Amino acid sequence: MLRGRDRISDLCVQETPCSSELGDERVADLAHAALIDELETWPKPGLVSPVDSGSHHDMDAGTLRRSAAAIRPYFAELVAAGRRASEMAGLRAIGLRAEAAMLAATGGVNAHRGAIFSLGLICAAVGVARHAPAPAEAWAEAVGRLWGGAIARAPTSADSHGGRAARRYGVGGASAEAAAGFPTIREVGLPALRLGRARAPDDPEAARVQCFFALMAVLDDTNLLHRGGPEGLMRAQAAAAAFLDAGGIAAPDWRDRAIAIHRDFVAARLSPGGCADLLATTLFLDALSRPA
């Protein structure tokens, strides 16, 4: 795991200034880096990290690394598609090819379907705008402005655990979040990431943990609903809120507290995969907004 500097920082800090325009490959690099930073964040209750596989028996850190590498080229394609003003059908076709590449790389394991959707839409929005940097919140809002209607009109997936949980329990899920311009990221994720950096300026991993718990405290995570029903979701949200109320990463024992929650989630087989996707999306949006 990385300490002191995160992978996205390594990509954003260069000896020479970057062009005012974000190139396709650079955007894809930042999206890939966000996925790796999410993976390497620990403790992250119930989820895969280099430490263990959390509540998952079908994947480990290597699985997620292979998946992230396999889908990286499609992020560049989505930037180019946005520049061509592709409609949602064109973006969806690229996303489906990215999913096929993911499944081929992981032996059929769904490692990053949600991330392909969220990060992919942001990549396309960058292609439409053709300039950088812009406030992270502006990139998020652009997705809703450009494709919110098309996303909202699309039927909820009946093929994914998250889609079925969204239909069963009447929550919006990833589609509703994207259609609205990622309000949870704008109102919770990004402020929490910035707060984490202010509290731990020399520990980017700690800032990511702060962001993750803030997201988990409020998100109606369909992966938690799939695995634990409403009781599992409320249990996870309560644990996250208690962690934050105790000071979050400002508390001296924050890491031990987070590890204890992780062990509790593993015992209950809870996995906040939607929060993991939003953490990666938050990191990606933040990286896009930071000067090179």
FENWOWO-V286690 format. One record per residue. N is the residue number from 0. RES is the residue in one small letter. SS is DSSP state (helix for helix, strand for strand, loop for the rest). Layout:
{{N/RES/SS} {N/RES/SS}}
This chain:
{{0/m/loop} {1/l/loop} {2/r/loop} {3/g/loop} {4/r/loop} {5/d/loop} {6/r/helix} {7/i/helix} {8/s/helix} {9/d/helix} {10/l/helix} {11/c/helix} {12/v/loop} {13/q/loop} {14/e/loop} {15/t/loop} {16/p/loop} {17/c/loop} {18/s/loop} {19/s/loop} {20/e/loop} {21/l/loop} {22/g/loop} {23/d/helix} {24/e/helix} {25/r/helix} {26/v/helix} {27/a/helix} {28/d/helix} {29/l/helix} {30/a/helix} {31/h/helix} {32/a/helix} {33/a/helix} {34/l/helix} {35/i/helix} {36/d/helix} {37/e/helix} {38/l/helix} {39/e/helix} {40/t/loop} {41/w/loop} {42/p/loop} {43/k/loop} {44/p/loop} {45/g/loop} {46/l/loop} {47/v/loop} {48/s/loop} {49/p/loop} {50/v/loop} {51/d/loop} {52/s/loop} {53/g/loop} {54/s/loop} {55/h/loop} {56/h/loop} {57/d/loop} {58/m/loop} {59/d/loop} {60/a/helix} {61/g/helix} {62/t/helix} {63/l/helix} {64/r/helix} {65/r/helix} {66/s/helix} {67/a/helix} {68/a/helix} {69/a/helix} {70/i/helix} {71/r/helix} {72/p/helix} {73/y/helix} {74/f/helix} {75/a/helix} {76/e/helix} {77/l/helix} {78/v/helix} {79/a/helix} {80/a/helix} {81/g/helix} {82/r/helix} {83/r/loop} {84/a/loop} {85/s/loop} {86/e/loop} {87/m/helix} {88/a/helix} {89/g/helix} {90/l/helix} {91/r/helix} {92/a/helix} {93/i/helix} {94/g/helix} {95/l/helix} {96/r/helix} {97/a/helix} {98/e/helix} {99/a/helix} {100/a/helix} {101/m/helix} {102/l/helix} {103/a/helix} {104/a/helix} {105/t/helix} {106/g/loop} {107/g/loop} {108/v/loop} {109/n/loop} {110/a/loop} {111/h/loop} {112/r/helix} {113/g/helix} {114/a/helix} {115/i/helix} {116/f/helix} {117/s/helix} {118/l/helix} {119/g/helix} {120/l/helix} {121/i/helix} {122/c/helix} {123/a/helix} {124/a/helix} {125/v/helix} {126/g/helix} {127/v/helix} {128/a/helix} {129/r/loop} {130/h/loop} {131/a/loop} {132/p/loop} {133/a/loop} {134/p/loop} {135/a/helix} {136/e/helix} {137/a/helix} {138/w/helix} {139/a/helix} {140/e/helix} {141/a/helix} {142/v/helix} {143/g/helix} {144/r/helix} {145/l/helix} {146/w/helix} {147/g/helix} {148/g/helix} {149/a/helix} {150/i/helix} {151/a/helix} {152/r/helix} {153/a/loop} {154/p/loop} {155/t/loop} {156/s/loop} {157/a/loop} {158/d/loop} {159/s/loop} {160/h/helix} {161/g/helix} {162/g/helix} {163/r/helix} {164/a/helix} {165/a/helix} {166/r/helix} {167/r/helix} {168/y/helix} {169/g/loop} {170/v/loop} {171/g/loop} {172/g/helix} {173/a/helix} {174/s/helix} {175/a/helix} {176/e/helix} {177/a/helix} {178/a/helix} {179/a/loop} {180/g/loop} {181/f/loop} {182/p/helix} {183/t/helix} {184/i/helix} {185/r/helix} {186/e/helix} {187/v/helix} {188/g/helix} {189/l/helix} {190/p/helix} {191/a/helix} {192/l/helix} {193/r/helix} {194/l/helix} {195/g/helix} {196/r/helix} {197/a/helix} {198/r/helix} {199/a/loop} {200/p/loop} {201/d/loop} {202/d/loop} {203/p/helix} {204/e/helix} {205/a/helix} {206/a/helix} {207/r/helix} {208/v/helix} {209/q/helix} {210/c/helix} {211/f/helix} {212/f/helix} {213/a/helix} {214/l/helix} {215/m/helix} {216/a/helix} {217/v/helix} {218/l/loop} {219/d/loop} {220/d/loop} {221/t/helix} {222/n/helix} {223/l/helix} {224/l/helix} {225/h/helix} {226/r/helix} {227/g/helix} {228/g/helix} {229/p/helix} {230/e/helix} {231/g/helix} {232/l/helix} {233/m/helix} {234/r/helix} {235/a/helix} {236/q/helix} {237/a/helix} {238/a/helix} {239/a/helix} {240/a/helix} {241/a/helix} {242/f/helix} {243/l/helix} {244/d/helix} {245/a/loop} {246/g/loop} {247/g/helix} {248/i/helix} {249/a/helix} {250/a/loop} {251/p/loop} {252/d/loop} {253/w/helix} {254/r/helix} {255/d/helix} {256/r/helix} {257/a/helix} {258/i/helix} {259/a/helix} {260/i/helix} {261/h/helix} {262/r/helix} {263/d/helix} {264/f/helix} {265/v/helix} {266/a/helix} {267/a/helix} {268/r/loop} {269/l/loop} {270/s/loop} {271/p/loop} {272/g/helix} {273/g/helix} {274/c/helix} {275/a/helix} {276/d/helix} {277/l/helix} {278/l/helix} {279/a/helix} {280/t/helix} {281/t/helix} {282/l/helix} {283/f/helix} {284/l/helix} {285/d/helix} {286/a/helix} {287/l/helix} {288/s/helix} {289/r/loop} {290/p/loop} {291/a/loop}}
